Amino acid sequence: MKQRKHKALSMLGMAMRAGKLVTGDETVLKAVRQGKAALVILAADASDNTKKKFRDKCATYDTNCVEAFDRIALGEAIGKSERVILGLTDAGFAKSIVQSLAESTEVEYID
């Protein structure tokens, strides 16, 4: 039986194709600092140092930050290799993904 892909992962793929998603430490940090990031997604298996760094930056710049999935799932969702950090620059995609993740039990919300 084929495992169903989480709706949020499908939306991440659409956001990537639409050019509304940035990946990588420096690129996501730049988007957060410039106020362009509507949502930051951290892989659950990211290092503690990376998680702290992005949680602190997101709190400082009032950007939503969630921890969901693992690096392999995030990378596959956007058609790339493993990814630990993703930044959504479109509020519509961000809202849809947050709603989808709220229905899941795999997510830890970060205030």
C-alpha positions in Angstrom: 0.0 0.0 0.0 1.4 3.4 -1.0 1.8 5.8 1.9 -0.1 9.1 1.4 2.0 12.2 1.2 1.2 14.8 3.9 -0.7 17.8 2.4 1.9 20.2 3.8 4.7 18.5 1.9 2.7 18.8 -1.4 2.1 22.5 -0.7 5.9 22.9 -0.1 6.5 21.5 -3.6 4.0 23.9 -5.1 5.6 26.8 -3.3 9.0 25.8 -4.6 7.7 25.7 -8.2 6.1 29.0 -7.7 9.3 30.6 -6.5 7.9 31.4 -3.0 10.3 29.2 -1.0 14.0 29.7 0.0 16.3 27.1 1.4 19.6 27.1 3.2 20.8 28.8 6.4 22.1 32.1 5.0 19.2 32.5 2.4 16.5 31.9 5.0 18.3 34.1 7.6 18.4 36.9 5.0 14.7 36.5 4.2 13.9 36.6 8.0 16.0 39.7 8.6 14.4 41.5 5.6 10.9 40.6 6.8 10.2 38.6 3.7 9.8 35.2 5.4 6.2 34.5 6.4 7.1 31.0 7.9 10.2 29.1 8.7 10.2 25.3 8.8 12.9 23.5 10.7 13.5 19.7 10.2 12.9 17.8 13.3 16.3 16.2 13.0 18.2 19.5 12.7 21.0 20.1 15.1 20.2 21.7 18.4 22.4 24.7 17.5 20.6 25.2 14.2 17.2 25.0 16.0 18.2 27.5 18.6 19.7 29.9 16.0 16.5 30.0 13.9 14.1 30.0 16.9 15.9 33.1 18.3 16.0 34.9 14.9 12.4 34.2 14.2 11.4 35.4 17.7 13.5 38.6 17.2 11.9 39.4 13.8 8.4 38.2 14.7 8.4 35.4 12.1 6.4 32.1 12.6 8.6 29.1 13.1 7.6 25.4 13.2 9.4 22.2 13.5 8.1 19.4 11.2 9.1 16.3 9.3 12.7 15.3 8.8 15.4 16.6 6.4 14.8 13.8 3.9 11.1 14.5 3.7 11.6 18.2 3.3 14.2 17.8 0.6 12.0 15.3 -1.4 9.0 17.6 -1.1 10.8 20.3 -3.0 12.7 18.1 -5.4 16.1 18.7 -3.8 18.6 16.8 -1.6 18.1 16.9 2.1 17.0 20.2 3.6 17.1 21.3 7.2 15.6 24.8 6.9 13.0 26.2 4.6 11.5 29.7 4.4 8.2 30.5 2.8 8.0 34.0 1.4 4.3 33.9 0.5 1.7 34.5 3.3 -1.0 32.4 1.5 1.2 29.3 1.2 2.4 29.9 4.8 -1.2 30.0 6.1 -2.2 26.9 4.2 0.8 24.9 5.4 0.3 26.0 9.1 -3.4 24.9 8.9 -2.4 21.6 7.4 0.3 21.0 10.0 -2.2 21.9 12.8 -4.2 18.8 11.8 -1.1 16.6 12.2 0.5 15.3 15.3 4.1 15.4 13.9 4.5 19.1 14.5 5.9 21.1 17.4 4.9 24.8 17.3 7.5 27.2 18.5 6.5 30.5 20.1 
